Amino acid sequence: MTPPDQLSYETLTAIEIATAVTDGSMSGKDVINAAQAIIEQREPEVGAWNYLASPQALANAVDENRGEPFAGVPVAIKDILETADMPTANGIVAQEGRKTSQDAAVVHRLRAAGATIVGKTVTTECAFGASGKTTNPHDKTRTPGGSSSGSAASVAAGMVPLAVGSQTAGSIVRPAAYCGVWGMKPSFGVLPRTGMLALAPSFDHPGFFARSAEDLALAFDVTSGDDGVDPAVSGFAGTQLRAALAMPVARPRLAFARTFAWEDMDGDAAQRLEKIAHQLQAEELPLGLEFDIVPEAHRVVLMGEAAHSLKAIYDAGPAGVSQMLRERIESGMLIDRDTYLTAKGQLDTLRSLFRRLLAPFDAIITPATSGEAPVGLAHTGSRNQTMLWSTFGAPAINVPGLTGENGLPLGVQVVGAPGSDGLTLRAAAWVARAIRETAV
């Protein structure tokens, strides 16, 4: 590892920080002081945080963390996951200052691994409604993506090396791509959702933003597995992604998929991705017309479940929530039982077909977004490039390293079969190295 004094805090990975804290070459308080300095410098423009812990609270939190996997590592938490010592507002004014009695399962496991929770990051309302204040760290006139806006921006701006987000349609991969960082949505049922706001339980996935594939691997290894509460993770022992990355990585068998959303692609971004697919010798994987029903079926299930999940917020009245959020909940209320069950059945059938199509390959490469981050903050960008993989519960990873025609980040999305998180992350690491070496 490069000596910490030869690197700035903004470039150190979480693993490098933990190693330096454990061997004594950095102290946990030094790390927190560096994080606070960057936050103080960049937060006025980026606006990544909804709540920041006090300097004294952070100093106390890192006193006895040496030797743990994330010893002294500053971590940001999306403000839909509960934290016992910080308010959880779920992105709505009506719940500002709301306190809970315990940590979400993922937060609890991060703390047990030595992480220092810096604060709560901005999310769109309930990960579903109006956008927050966060700007893209690369261009303040553009969206950082959503709904995990602040989590992606906090890593991209150098504030923290690791952040927790969530994805129901595209809320990890899309902001990771717009902000130019690693982001991973795991297979459905890898991370417990206990203590995380429920939006659409059929599709809700916690996940991470990071500075490296290795940091992602460690984050999932220490937080995944059965927690005895969330039925989605029942019986799952947890991931071993660091061990998967440590194995020699041969050329993966890659497919290249143009989904129903290919027509949404910006011309420059489409050309770049096609060039990458060719250089990486990815085989074209046609997705039949059967998959064209996914956007509508996903919408039905998402809106129907969201209306149920957010009913208490809706019933509390319009004060403190946007009209956008209320209208989306009302739209879900109009979905009848038969329409919902039909959509669920269609998606179950396609999920099985997807597994069969992917069987000859280790992973798919496909767009993470339709192009660079759009101008404006009111809309967080299209979820069409990520929706399919969220619907099927497949692991999906944004691989950073490309830039678009305006010099802003472009991501390559690497997707695997559900349950193949180690293989998918290995493929993503190989793709990242190949992109660097070929300078696509």
N, C-alpha and C positions, 0 to 999 in steps of 0.2 A: 504494500500500500504506500502511496506517496505520503511523506510526512505531512501532518496536518498544517504545520506552520508554512508550508509551501502552497497551500490551497486556501481559498476563501471559503467561508461557511456556505455561501450560495452554491458551491460546486461539490461539496462533500456529500456522498450518499449516506443514507441512514446507517448502513453497515459500517462505513468508514468512521462515522461519528461514534457509534457504539464501541467499536474497537479502540478508538483513541481515548474514550472515557474510561474504558475498562483497564487499559494499560497505563493510564495516568498521564498520557501526553496532552490530554485536554481534560478539563473538569466539566461536570455537568452544568455548573453555573456559568462557566465561560461560554458554553454552547448556547445556553438560554440568553445570555447577554447579547451574543451575536445575533440570535434570532430576533430579539426585541429591537435591536438597532436597525435591522433590515425592515422590520414591520413599521417602525416609526418613520423610516425614510419613504417607503413605497405605499403604505396603506392609504394616505390621503388621496392618491390618484387611483389606486386599484380598487379599494373598497371591498376587500375579500372577507372581512370579519363582521359578524353580528355581535360577538362577545369575545373579549380578551381577558384572560386571567390577570390578576394584579401581579406586579413584579415580585412581591413578597410571597405570594402563593406559589409562583413558579419556582422561586428559589428554594422554598421548603419542599417542593415536590421532587427535586432532583438530589436530595441529600444522600440517599442510600440505594442508588440504582446500579452501582457498578457490578459488572459480571452478567447482567441479564442481556438477552438478545438485542433489545433496543435501549440499552443503558444510556440515559440522558438524551435520547432522541426527541426533538420537538415534533409533535403530531397535531394536525388540525382535524376537527370532527365536524362533519356536515350537521347543520342544526335541525335535523330530524331524528338524531340519535340522542338518547337521554344521557345526561351527565349529572351525577349526584351533587357536584360542587359548582355547577354552572347552570344557568337557565337554558331551557330548550323551548324555542318559540315556534318551531316548524315553519319559519318564514312568513308568519302572519303577525300583523300588529296586535291583533286581539290576544295573542298569547305571549307578548313580550314580558320577560321576567318570570315566566312559568317555571316553577321548581319541581323536580321529581326526587324520589327518595333513593334511587340507585342508578348505577351505570347500565347502559345497554351492554349486551354480552360482548360485543366486539370491543367496546371501550374498556370494559373490565379486563379483558385479556391483554389488551395493549398495555394497560397500566401494570399488570402482573409481569409483563415482559420488559419493564423498565422505562417505557415511554413516558414523556412528559406532555400532558395534554395542554396545549397553549390556549385554545379557545374554540369557539363555534363559528363555522363559516356560513356565509350567505347561501341560501337556497331560494329557488323560486317558491312561491306559496305552496306549502304542503307537497313540494316537488312536483307541482301540477298546475299552478296558477301563474299569476303575474311575476315578471322578473324583478330581481332585486337591484341593488346599486352597483354591483361588481362590473368592472371593465376588463377588457383583455389586456394583460400586461405588455403585450407587444404593440398595441395600438389602442389608446383609450377611447377611440371613437367606435370600436367594434365590440361585439358580444364576446364573452369568454365561453359561451355555450351554457347549457343548463341541463338538468336543474342543479347539478353540483357545481354551480358557478364559482363560489368562493374557494372550494376545495382545490379545483384545478388551478385557479389563479394564484392561490397561496404557494403552491409548489412551483409554478412557472415564474413567479416573481422572486423566488429565492427565499421566501419567508420560512418555509418548513420543507424538509426533504420527503415527508410522507403525509398523506391526508386521506381520510375516509370519505367516500361518497356512496351514492346508490344509483341504480339504474333500473327503470321499469320499461323504458323504450330505448333511450339513447343517452342517459344522463351521466355516464362515466366516459364512454368512448368518444362521444362528440366533443365535450369540453376538453378532454385530454388532447384531441387532435387540434382544435382551435388554439389551444394554449401551448402546444408543442412539448408535452410531457408524456411519460408512460402512464397508461391507465388500463386497468383490467377489471372486467366484469367476469366473475367466475361462473362455473356451472351452477345452475339452480340447485340449492340445497348444500352448498359448500360452507357458507357463512351463516351463523344463526342471526335471525332478524329480531330477536327478543330485545325490546327497548327501542326499536326503530319504528317510526310512524308507518302504519300500513296504508298503502295506496291501492295497489292491485295485487293481492297476495299471490295470484297465479304467475306474476311476472317480476315481483320485487326482488332485487339482488343488492346486498351491500357489496362494496368493492373498494379498490385503492387507486390513488395517484402516487407516483413516485419518480425518482430521478434515475432509476435503473431497473432492469428486469430482475436482478438479484434482490433488490429491496422489495419488489412485489412478492417474490417467492417467500421471503422470510415473513412478510406481513401476513400472508395467507397461512403459512405453516403455524404461526403462533395464535391465530384467531379462529381457525376453522374447526369444524367438528361439532358433534352432538353436545348441546347444552342442557338437555333434559327438559326443555320448554318448547322450542320451535319444532313442530312436527316435520318441517321440511328437511331438517338435518338429522332426524332420528336415525340412529345406528351408524352414522358416518364418523369414522375414526379421525378424519382430518387429512390434510394434504401433506405431501412430501416434495414440494416444489424445489427446494434448494438442492435436494439430492438429485432430482431430475436434471437441473441445470448443471450440476457438477459432472455429469457423465459427458463423454465426448459427443459433440453434436455433429452428426453427419448431415448431408443435404436432405432436407425433408421432402416428402412427396407432396408437392403443392398443387392445389387447384386454383383457378382464377374464376371468380363468380361475378357476373353482372346480374344483379337482381332486378326486380320490377322498378327500382329506383334509379337505374342507370341513366334514364332519360333526364333526370334532374341534374346530372353532373355538369359542372362548368367545363368548357372545352379544354382549357389548359390542364385542369386537374385530371380529366379523363385521359388525356394524352400521356401524362406523366405516369398514371397508374398502369396503363397499357404497356408502356415502355418497361416499367418495373417487372410486370408479369412476364414479358418476353425475356428479359435478361435473367430472371430467376427460374426460367424454364417451367413456369406454371402451366398446367394443362387446363384448357377451357372446360368449365363445368356448367353446362346449360341447366338452368332451373326452369322446369316446364311451366306451362300456363297455369297449372294447378296452384302454384304459389302466389298468383296474382290476387287471390282472395285474402291474403294475410293482412293487408292494411285495414280492411273493413272488419274482419273477424277480430283482429287485435283491438281495434277501436271499441267494438261492442263489449268485449270482455273487460278492457281497461276502464271504460266509462261506467259500466255497470258495477264493477267492484269498487271503483273510486266513490261512486255515489253512496254505497253502503258504508265504506270505511270512513268517509268524511261527513256522515250525516249529522253527528253531534256539532261539528263546526258550522254546518249550514243552519241547523236549528237554533244556534245561538244568535242568529241574526246577522244583518249585513255590516254592522259596525266592526271595523278592523280587518275586513277582508275585501278583496277586489271584486268588482262585478264579473270579471273574467272567471274567477274561481267559482263564484256562485252559478254562473251560466253553465259551466262545465259539469258541475254537480247536478244541476237541473236536467241537463241533457242525459246524464246517466240514469236519472230517475225514470225516464221515459222508456227505457229498455225493458221489455217484458221477459219473463222467464224462458219462454220457448226460444226467443231470439238469442238470448244469452247461451242457453244450452246447445243450440245448434252451432253457434260460433265456437264454443269450447270443443265440440265434437270434431268440427272441421280442422281445428288446429292440432288436435291429438293425432288425427290421421296423417297430416302433413309432417308432424314431428317424426313419426316413424319412417316416412318416405325420405326425409332429410338424412336420417341416420344411414339408410341404405345407400343413398347417393354419395355420401361422404366416405363410405367404408374403404374405397381404394386409396384414400389420401390421408396424410397426417394432419393437414390443415388447409384452410382456404385463405387466399388473400383477396381482399375486396375493399372498396372505399370505406374510410371511416366517416367522411363527410362528403358533401357535394362540391366542396372547394374550400377556400380560405374563409375565415370568420366573416360573416356579413357585417356591414356597417349598421350601427344602431344598437340600442340596448333593450328595446321593447320586446324583441323576439330573439330567442336563443338558438335559432337555426333549425333546419329540418332534421327530423329523427328517422327519415326514411331509410338511410343507409345502415342503420343499426337495429331497427325494429324487428327484422326477421330473426336475428340471432337472440334477442331478448325473449321473443315469443317462444322460441324452442329451448330456452334454458341452456344455450351453448356457451362455452367460454369464449370471450371476445376481448381482444387486446389491441390498444392503439400503440403502434410503433412510431415514435417520433424520428425526425432526422431529415425530412424533406421540407422544402419551401416552395411556395407558389409564385405566380408571376409578380405579385406585389411584395415578395420577400417575407410573407407571413407563413406560419407553420402549416404544413399539410401532413396528415397522418395516413398510414397504411394500416388497415384493420386485418388482424389475423384471427381466424375463427376455427374452432375445433368441434368435434363431436361432444355432446354432453357427457361429462365424466372424464374427459381426456385433458384435464387442465395442465398436467405436467408436460404432456406431448405438445400441447398448444403453446405453452410458454417457451419450450425449447425451440419450436419452430419460429416463434416471434424473435427470440434472441438471434437465431441464425439469419433471419430476414434483416434485422437491424445491422448485423455485421456486413451482410452482403450489400446493403444500401450504402454504408460508409465506404466500403472498398470499391464499389463501382461508381460512386459519386453521381448517382442518378439525378 
